């Protein structure tokens, strides 16, 4: 990996480099996505089937778009029972975390005012959510659990999942079984931008959803961006990221392994080490070279590290933390003598992993907190996927006649000053003298 000293120039260069990974930068792909969405909106099932033939080389019919119960049972038979048990235990951890999260989120409440009026809040789940699960370079049952379980905990009435099929019209057994464990109601064999369009607008077979969640490639990300407003989305996700903040106490072999755990996702993935120790930086670089001789996705990792892998060294920890806050990474590991104290200064990160035994894959698969996280520096203003993304708040207002009459002139004056005479009239008519 490239190692440089952290200063104003190198920090600016890094931020500019990372900005190039933002989905908004891909104008050619955006045009292709817009074309796919338009076809699905106009053609429904027919367009989805034609696009699946083109992109996933799979011939489907309206009757075979949806994964049947028989196919789900066959998927269970295809998997190692030990892996199914692991998915179930992971699902229990994820469910327990999100059940706890639900208790801390806004609740229904009403307050009776002295004048008899009632003000309050009503919290309801969305009715239909759509989960997108990518295929392609790898299959991610973990993403299935992370997308569906929070929606289920929130009380979403209907949860559908779309994922790309292979050319024989089959979807990966791991994804199917994970969806069944998590509680998906329907599974469809559709991938890419056409899946996003189908869920956003609905087709003859695929229902329209109220919100789409889940990661995907650049076409999926751009499609989610394009349909936002027609339906809700969790975020416009970019490539995966990890940032490790470490001092001389860190184990270089652990750090190297963790950086590579994200580099293997995608040539666009970003792996960054910020450290106060030049010795650690050198050892981490050596360990990475060693791992690349044995790990299976070495070609992808090399591309990722060449493009977006960096080691920055500074003898000032506060300067490193400032850089980390500006980068606002999806995953952040803090491996210092006192990681809890270091974390007090961290303001922007999707998920924070503390100490040498809290490796990033722990969060990807098993611990319970969600691994659908803000990318591309959006951790500055966004949060991990959770129960709160599947519920919405409705304000509750119930005035008595006396309460409204008391405030009526104020409301009418406000409306008249905004030149909204129908607003003022709506109040005034209630107190007209016969």
LINCOR-V918729 format. One record per residue. SS is DSSP state (alpha for helix, beta for strand, coil for the rest). PSI is psi in degrees with one decimal (* if undefined). D_FIRST is the distance of its C-alpha to the first C-alpha in whole Angstrom. Layout:
# LINCOR-V918729
SS_PSI_D_FIRST / SS_PSI_D_FIRST
This chain:
# LINCOR-V918729
coil_152.0_0 / beta_128.9_4 / beta_127.7_6 / beta_159.4_10 / beta_139.1_13 / coil_123.4_15 / coil_-177.1_18 / alpha_-40.9_20 / alpha_-46.6_19 / alpha_-31.9_15 / alpha_-43.3_16 / alpha_-42.0_19 / alpha_-41.9_16 / alpha_-45.0_14 / alpha_-39.3_17 / alpha_-38.5_18 / alpha_-45.7_15 / alpha_-31.6_16 / alpha_-29.0_20 / coil_-13.7_19 / coil_-5.5_19 / coil_134.2_22 / alpha_-26.5_25 / alpha_-14.1_27 / alpha_-8.9_25 / coil_80.3_26 / alpha_-36.3_30 / alpha_-45.2_31 / alpha_-33.6_30 / alpha_-39.6_32 / alpha_-40.9_35 / alpha_-40.6_35 / alpha_-44.3_34 / alpha_-38.1_37 / alpha_-41.9_39 / alpha_-45.4_39 / alpha_-44.5_40 / alpha_-39.6_43 / alpha_-41.7_44 / alpha_-41.1_44 / alpha_-41.8_46 / alpha_-38.5_48 / alpha_-12.4_48 / coil_-134.6_47 / alpha_-43.6_47 / alpha_-44.8_48 / alpha_-41.3_45 / alpha_-44.4_43 / alpha_-42.2_44 / alpha_-40.2_43 / alpha_-35.7_40 / alpha_-39.4_39 / alpha_-41.3_41 / alpha_-46.6_38 / alpha_-37.8_35 / coil_1.2_35 / coil_36.7_38 / coil_127.7_40 / coil_118.4_44 / coil_167.0_45 / coil_167.5_48 / coil_-30.7_49 / coil_-23.5_50 / coil_4.2_47 / coil_-41.6_45 / beta_137.6_45 / coil_126.0_44 / coil_166.1_47 / alpha_-36.0_48 / alpha_-39.5_48 / alpha_-34.8_45 / alpha_-45.0_44 / alpha_-38.5_46 / alpha_-35.2_44 / alpha_-39.6_41 / alpha_-42.2_42 / alpha_-27.9_43 / alpha_-25.4_40 / coil_152.8_37 / coil_125.2_37 / alpha_-31.2_40 / alpha_-36.5_37 / alpha_-38.2_34 / alpha_-42.2_37 / alpha_-38.6_38 / alpha_-43.7_34 / alpha_-39.4_34 / alpha_-39.5_38 / alpha_-40.2_36 / alpha_-42.2_33 / alpha_-39.6_36 / alpha_-41.2_38 / alpha_-44.2_35 / alpha_-42.7_34 / alpha_-43.5_38 / alpha_-41.7_39 / alpha_-44.8_36 / alpha_-27.2_37 / alpha_-41.5_41 / alpha_-39.3_40 / alpha_-38.8_39 / alpha_-35.2_42 / alpha_-26.5_44 / alpha_-3.9_42 / coil_160.6_42 / coil_139.4_45 / coil_165.4_49 / coil_138.0_52 / beta_151.9_54 / beta_144.1_57 / beta_124.1_59 / beta_119.1_63 / coil_159.3_64 / coil_-28.5_67 / coil_4.2_69 / coil_-9.1_68 / coil_157.0_65 / beta_130.1_62 / beta_144.7_58 / beta_-162.4_55 / beta_138.9_52 / beta_126.5_52 / beta_124.9_49 / beta_147.2_49 / beta_157.4_46 / coil_159.5_45 / coil_-41.7_47 / beta_125.2_45 / beta_149.5_41 / beta_129.4_39 / beta_125.6_36 / beta_129.4_33 / beta_119.8_31 / coil_160.4_29 / coil_-145.4_29 / coil_-116.0_27 / coil_-30.4_23 / coil_163.9_24 / coil_136.5_28 / coil_79.1_27 / alpha_-29.0_31 / alpha_-38.5_29 / alpha_-31.2_29 / alpha_-49.9_33 / alpha_-43.9_33 / alpha_-29.5_32 / alpha_-42.8_33 / alpha_-40.0_37 / alpha_-46.5_37 / alpha_-36.3_37 / alpha_-41.7_40 / alpha_-44.7_42 / alpha_-38.2_42 / alpha_-19.7_43 / coil_19.7_46 / coil_133.0_45 / coil_-39.7_48 / beta_128.7_46 / beta_122.3_42 / beta_156.2_41 / beta_138.4_38 / beta_137.1_37 / beta_146.9_34 / coil_138.7_34 / coil_165.4_36 / coil_-179.1_36 / coil_-14.3_38 / coil_6.2_41 / coil_19.2_41 / coil_144.2_39 / coil_152.9_37 / coil_136.0_34 / alpha_-38.7_36 / alpha_-41.0_34 / alpha_-39.8_34 / alpha_-47.5_38 / alpha_-41.5_38 / alpha_-40.0_36 / alpha_-39.1_38 / alpha_-43.0_41 / alpha_-41.4_40 / alpha_-26.4_39 / coil_25.0_42 / coil_143.6_42 / coil_-34.8_45 / beta_144.9_44 / beta_133.6_41 / beta_145.6_41 / coil_70.3_39 / coil_136.1_38 / coil_179.6_34 / alpha_-161.9_33 / alpha_-28.8_34 / alpha_-31.7_38 / alpha_-42.4_37 / alpha_-43.9_36 / alpha_-42.2_39 / alpha_-41.7_42 / alpha_-33.5_41 / alpha_-41.4_41 / alpha_-20.9_45 / coil_148.2_46 / coil_-174.2_48 / coil_-29.2_51 / coil_-41.0_49 / coil_123.8_46 / coil_150.9_47 / coil_138.1_46 / coil_163.5_43 / coil_-21.1_43 / beta_140.6_39 / beta_129.1_36 / beta_161.1_33 / coil_150.3_30 / coil_169.2_27 / coil_-174.7_27 / coil_-172.8_25 / alpha_-33.7_25 / alpha_-38.6_29 / alpha_-44.8_30 / alpha_-44.4_28 / alpha_-34.4_30 / alpha_-41.0_33 / alpha_-41.8_33 / alpha_-39.7_33 / alpha_-33.0_36 / alpha_-3.7_38 / beta_129.4_38 / coil_-37.6_41 / coil_-38.8_43 / beta_165.8_41 / beta_157.7_39 / beta_159.6_35 / coil_-47.8_33 / coil_170.2_30 / coil_93.2_28 / coil_139.4_25 / coil_-172.6_22 / coil_158.9_19 / coil_155.7_18 / beta_145.1_15 / beta_140.2_14 / beta_125.8_14 / beta_124.8_14 / beta_116.5_16 / beta_152.4_16 / coil_-166.9_18 / coil_-12.3_18 / coil_-11.8_20 / coil_148.9_18 / coil_115.4_17 / alpha_-31.6_13 / alpha_-40.9_14 / alpha_-46.1_15 / alpha_-44.4_13 / alpha_-44.8_10 / alpha_-39.3_13 / alpha_-38.7_14 / alpha_-40.5_10 / alpha_-24.4_11 / alpha_-25.2_15 / alpha_-32.3_14 / alpha_-27.7_12 / coil_-11.1_14 / coil_-42.8_17 / coil_143.4_16 / coil_-18.8_14 / coil_-3.6_15 / coil_150.6_14 / beta_131.3_12 / beta_115.4_10 / beta_134.4_9 / beta_126.5_10 / beta_121.3_13 / beta_152.4_14 / coil_-2.1_16 / coil_114.2_15 / alpha_-33.6_13 / alpha_-43.5_14 / alpha_-43.5_13 / alpha_-45.6_9 / alpha_-41.4_9 / alpha_-38.0_11 / alpha_-42.6_9 / alpha_-40.9_6 / alpha_-43.4_9 / alpha_-38.7_10 / alpha_-44.8_8 / alpha_-39.0_8 / alpha_-46.1_12 / alpha_-36.4_12 / coil_-16.4_11 / coil_-16.7_14 / coil_-23.3_17 / coil_147.2_16 / coil_-30.6_18 / coil_38.1_16 / alpha_-37.1_14 / alpha_-44.7_14 / alpha_-43.4_14 / alpha_-41.1_11 / alpha_-43.4_9 / alpha_-45.0_11 / alpha_-46.9_10 / alpha_-37.7_6 / alpha_-40.2_7 / alpha_-47.0_10 / alpha_18.9_9 / beta_130.0_6 / beta_147.5_6 / beta_124.4_7 / beta_134.4_10 / beta_133.9_13 / coil_144.9_16 / coil_3.6_19 / coil_107.1_21 / alpha_-38.0_21 / alpha_-35.9_23 / alpha_-38.4_21 / alpha_-41.4_18 / alpha_-39.4_21 / alpha_-42.8_22 / alpha_-40.8_19 / alpha_-41.1_18 / alpha_-33.7_22 / alpha_-37.5_21 / alpha_-37.0_18 / coil_62.2_21 / coil_153.7_18 / coil_-52.7_20 / beta_136.1_19 / beta_121.1_18 / beta_133.6_18 / beta_111.4_20 / beta_78.2_19 / coil_175.7_21 / coil_-37.9_24 / coil_80.9_26 / alpha_-31.6_25 / alpha_-40.7_28 / alpha_-40.6_28 / alpha_-39.0_25 / alpha_-25.3_26 / coil_-25.4_29 / coil_-3.2_27 / coil_125.5_25 / coil_-29.0_27 / coil_110.8_25 / coil_146.0_23 / coil_-55.1_24 / beta_139.5_24 / beta_128.1_23 / beta_123.6_22 / beta_126.3_23 / coil_169.8_23 / coil_-16.2_21 / coil_7.8_23 / coil_63.1_23 / coil_147.4_20 / alpha_-41.2_19 / alpha_-21.9_21 / alpha_-42.1_24 / alpha_-31.2_25 / alpha_-36.4_24 / alpha_-36.8_27 / coil_-34.3_29 / coil_-39.2_30 / coil_-47.0_32 / coil_150.8_30 / coil_142.7_29 / coil_2.8_26 / coil_105.6_27 / coil_157.7_25 / coil_136.7_25 / coil_178.9_22 / coil_42.4_21 / coil_8.0_22 / alpha_-5.8_25 / alpha_-9.4_25 / alpha_-25.1_27 / coil_2.7_30 / coil_166.9_30 / coil_166.7_30 / coil_155.7_29 / coil_139.0_31 / coil_-175.7_34 / alpha_-36.2_38 / alpha_-22.4_39 / alpha_-11.5_37 / alpha_7.2_40 / beta_161.2_43 / beta_154.5_45 / beta_136.5_47 / beta_127.1_51 / beta_145.2_53 / beta_125.9_56 / beta_125.7_59 / beta_101.9_63 / coil_150.2_65 / coil_168.1_69 / alpha_-45.0_72 / alpha_-39.9_72 / alpha_-42.7_69 / alpha_-40.4_68 / alpha_-38.2_71 / alpha_-38.6_70 / alpha_-1.1_67 / alpha_-44.5_69 / alpha_-36.9_69 / alpha_-43.6_66 / alpha_-42.8_64 / alpha_-41.8_67 / alpha_-42.1_66 / alpha_-47.7_62 / alpha_-42.1_63 / alpha_-36.2_65 / alpha_-24.7_63 / coil_5.6_60 / coil_33.5_63 / coil_80.3_63 / alpha_-28.2_66 / alpha_-31.5_66 / alpha_-49.0_64 / alpha_-39.8_67 / alpha_-35.3_69 / alpha_-32.5_68 / alpha_-47.4_68 / alpha_-37.6_72 / alpha_-23.9_73 / alpha_-14.1_73 / alpha_25.6_75 / coil_140.7_78 / coil_132.6_81 / coil_*_84
